[in-house]
Amino acid sequence: MANQAGGDSHGVLRPQEHADEVPPWGTPPPARRDGEPGHTVEPELGPQVVHPSWPPRREAGHAVLALVLGLVGLFLFPPLAPVAWVMGRREVRAVDEGRRDPRNRALGQTAVVLGVIGTVVLALGVALLAILLILLFAAVTLLLLHA
């Protein structure tokens, strides 16, 4: 006794000759564009548009590094102060152009201030060292001439 669905009396389904070919087990049915019940109509995929409320991707900032270099340049190793000044200016400029996170602006400005102060201290130190070397050279020359 055969079923109308193409099966036999034991409940085993057999392919009918006029039925569409059955995909392998686990294969999802193909989506149909006609909106047949049980199927969805796939939307046309156009170019991917970024949602306008999403923030744009930003570059990685160097504000913390510039701040650390400013602190080290001011208190420990003055030759790093000009590096902090330059890096802080670049960070502030990148924030103003929208390429970096706006929260980094204050850190960049602080690095600029520390870098400027450290650079002035460095310049004064170099000038003082130069004056001391000139005076030392003059004193040694006077002592050698009068000895």
MOZI-V768593 format. One record per residue. N is the residue number from 1. RES is the residue in three letters. SS is DSSP state (~ for helix, > for strand, _ for the rest). PSI is psi in whole degrees, -180 to 180 (999 if undefined). D_FIRST is the distance of its C-alpha to the first C-alpha in whole Angstrom. Layout:
BEGIN
N,RES,SS,PSI,D_FIRST
N,RES,SS,PSI,D_FIRST
END
This chain:
BEGIN
1,MET,_,115,0
2,ALA,_,144,4
3,ASN,_,160,7
4,GLN,_,-21,10
5,ALA,_,1,12
6,GLY,_,13,11
7,GLY,>,171,9
8,ASP,_,-169,6
9,SER,_,-16,5
10,HIS,_,2,9
11,GLY,_,9,11
12,VAL,_,126,12
13,LEU,>,136,13
14,ARG,_,141,13
15,PRO,_,137,16
16,GLN,_,152,15
17,GLU,_,-29,18
18,HIS,_,-3,20
19,ALA,_,156,20
20,ASP,_,156,23
21,GLU,_,136,24
22,VAL,_,132,23
23,PRO,_,163,27
24,PRO,_,159,27
25,TRP,_,134,27
26,GLY,_,-9,30
27,THR,_,126,31
28,PRO,_,152,31
29,PRO,_,149,30
30,PRO,_,141,33
31,ALA,_,140,35
32,ARG,_,145,35
33,ARG,_,-11,38
34,ASP,_,-1,37
35,GLY,_,28,36
36,GLU,_,141,33
37,PRO,_,137,32
38,GLY,_,-10,31
39,HIS,_,151,33
40,THR,_,153,37
41,VAL,_,124,40
42,GLU,_,134,42
43,PRO,_,153,45
44,GLU,_,129,48
45,LEU,_,114,49
46,GLY,_,-162,53
47,PRO,_,142,56
48,GLN,_,123,56
49,VAL,_,129,59
50,VAL,_,137,60
51,HIS,_,134,61
52,PRO,_,-22,64
53,SER,_,-11,65
54,TRP,_,138,64
55,PRO,_,146,67
56,PRO,_,157,68
57,ARG,_,139,67
58,ARG,_,157,71
59,GLU,_,159,73
60,ALA,_,135,74
61,GLY,_,159,77
62,HIS,_,25,80
63,ALA,~,-42,82
64,VAL,~,-41,82
65,LEU,~,-43,83
66,ALA,~,-39,86
67,LEU,~,-44,87
68,VAL,~,-43,87
69,LEU,~,-36,89
70,GLY,~,-43,91
71,LEU,~,-45,92
72,VAL,~,-40,92
73,GLY,~,-31,95
74,LEU,~,-39,97
75,PHE,~,-27,97
76,LEU,_,-50,97
77,PHE,_,89,97
78,PRO,~,-28,98
79,PRO,~,-13,97
80,LEU,~,-13,94
81,ALA,~,-46,95
82,PRO,~,-33,95
83,VAL,~,-42,91
84,ALA,~,-39,90
85,TRP,~,-49,92
86,VAL,~,-45,90
87,MET,~,-38,87
88,GLY,~,-41,87
89,ARG,~,-41,88
90,ARG,~,-39,85
91,GLU,~,-46,83
92,VAL,~,-42,84
93,ARG,~,-42,84
94,ALA,~,-36,80
95,VAL,~,-43,80
96,ASP,~,-31,82
97,GLU,_,-7,80
98,GLY,_,11,76
99,ARG,_,-16,75
100,ARG,_,166,76
101,ASP,_,130,75
102,PRO,~,-22,78
103,ARG,~,-17,78
104,ASN,~,-6,80
105,ARG,~,-45,83
106,ALA,~,-40,85
107,LEU,~,-41,84
108,GLY,~,-41,85
109,GLN,~,-39,88
110,THR,~,-40,89
111,ALA,~,-38,89
112,VAL,~,-47,91
113,VAL,~,-47,94
114,LEU,~,-39,94
115,GLY,~,-40,94
116,VAL,~,-47,97
117,ILE,~,-44,99
118,GLY,~,-36,98
119,THR,~,-39,99
120,VAL,~,-43,103
121,VAL,~,-41,103
122,LEU,~,-46,103
123,ALA,~,-42,105
124,LEU,~,-39,108
125,GLY,~,-42,107
126,VAL,~,-41,108
127,ALA,~,-43,111
128,LEU,~,-42,112
129,LEU,~,-40,112
130,ALA,~,-42,113
131,ILE,~,-43,116
132,LEU,~,-40,117
133,LEU,~,-39,116
134,ILE,~,-45,119
135,LEU,~,-40,121
136,LEU,~,-43,121
137,PHE,~,-41,122
138,ALA,~,-41,125
139,ALA,~,-43,126
140,VAL,~,-39,125
141,THR,~,-43,127
142,LEU,~,-40,130
143,LEU,~,-38,131
144,LEU,~,-33,131
145,LEU,~,-34,133
146,HIS,~,2,136
147,ALA,_,999,135
END
